[in-house]
Amino acid sequence: MSASPRPGERLTDVQTATFDALRSAAGAALLAQATAAHGREDEFALGTRLRRDHEPDLVAAALTQARLRARAADKFDPADAERMFFTVDGYEQATRVAVARHRASRLAATLGAGAAVADLCCGIGGDLVELARAGLTVTGVEADELTAAVAAANVAALEVDARVVHGDATTVDRAAYAAVVCDPARRGGRGRVFDPDAYRPPWSFVLSLLAETACVKVAPGLPHERIPAGVEAEWVSERGEVKEAALWSGGLARDGVERRATLLPSGATLTDRDDPGPSVRPLGGYLYEPDGAVIRAGLVTAAAALVGGGLLDPSIAYVTADAAVGTPFARGYRVVDTLPYDVKALRRYVRAQDIGVLTVKKRGVGVEPERLRAAVRPRGERAATFVVTRIAGAATVIVADPL
Ligand SMILES: C[S@@+](CC[C@H](N)C(=O)[O-])C[C@H]1O[C@@H](n2cnc3c(N)ncnc32)[C@H](O)[C@@H]1O
């Protein structure tokens, strides 16, 4: 919201009032115009045209919503995005729809239809909406007044059955709920925060939830030693990109599972129960690069077992095997050549092989892919992939063909 307060006014009151005005019949008509024209008409000209009939603050708010709706088509179903409301922060922090659906369906499957769930820290309602759509009886709690109003507007716009309360999640009586979901804010005044103690609400509150039946969304980089005993940690990636870790506790944790990697959209899942433990072996005819969720979950050896292979180095997330095995958990390559890491020799190889399009991947070595690519001067016609890593302590280049 772009309105600015007059002396004595609170910014949040002005923003909330502008947001309310946007939801009046006149505001809705203006927003519909702005949404329809976004991307088709120059925004400056559009703003000038709309300001002829509407207050500048309201026009600015409508244009911001139109811009965020267009952006949100990437994170939400486009049919939802064009009806939803956002704040910039709320959009950026919202859970992507595939991930929210995955979480909601696990909660509904475990708790049963209609179970009461509190979404503590519901933001603009990304998770909230999917929890309601999964058939749970959901109450969202949000401390920021405007964000809470936006969440309530999304519940109405998407016609889902959920309640939104403006309040402090840390004071909610959790006894009324079968489970709570919590997605603490991981942004401060200076951007993203990595220290869980700086989450809002802080880690101490998260720990109190994890002593009960809860699902808490955390950063994928959360150190494993922070995870309390008996809690299942699930790293989730979507189309190969790691999105989050979810901590499942109490009645939501699955017996005996400590670490899980889940890949969306397929839902393929791998756990520490599938992990036979470390196995290092020499390079075979195939190389596998595990999905980021598998790596974050510490399940590289579980992925290795799936392809009948082992690790090239105990501390590096590359797997090698003798056969080409299709698996969603790792990207496979056929090993074409193995070369010592020597830039001059690599340049000669690139020239001799007529390589022009060179992809450089690396793990466990201090090589900068961009610099190596420039140094070997790929000017030819063919495409190739160099995987730079350590084998038996020596920096090595594996020339690999994606399967
Ligand atoms: C990461 S966002 C939640 C995003 C949400 N899961 C979604 O998908 O849209 C975290 C939210 O927690 C809110 N928050 C922070 N501290 C809170 C508290 N003590 N009580 C309630 N909400 C809080 C922030 O205002 C922010 O909107």
The ligand as a Gaussian input file, in Angstrom:
#p B3LYP/6-31G(d) Opt

LIG

0 1
 C        6.602000     -16.061000       6.622000
 S        5.161000     -15.128000       6.883000
 C        3.869000     -16.306000       6.744000
 C        3.533000     -16.670000       5.316000
 C        2.378000     -17.614000       5.183000
 N        2.697000     -18.951000       5.610000
 C        1.883000     -17.674000       3.739000
 O        2.018000     -18.726000       3.100000
 O        1.368000     -16.668000       3.257000
 C        5.269000     -14.802000       8.598000
 C        4.224000     -13.858000       9.167000
 O        4.303000     -13.938000      10.592000
 C        3.839000     -12.718000      11.103000
 N        4.224000     -12.669000      12.532000
 C        5.436000     -12.418000      13.063000
 N        5.357000     -12.500000      14.415000
 C        4.094000     -12.844000      14.711000
 C        3.402000     -13.097000      15.928000
 N        4.003000     -13.013000      17.105000
 N        2.092000     -13.420000      15.852000
 C        1.453000     -13.510000      14.661000
 N        2.056000     -13.263000      13.486000
 C        3.360000     -12.947000      13.513000
 C        4.493000     -11.701000      10.204000
 O        3.795000     -10.457000      10.264000
 C        4.388000     -12.390000       8.833000
 O        3.256000     -11.944000       8.139000

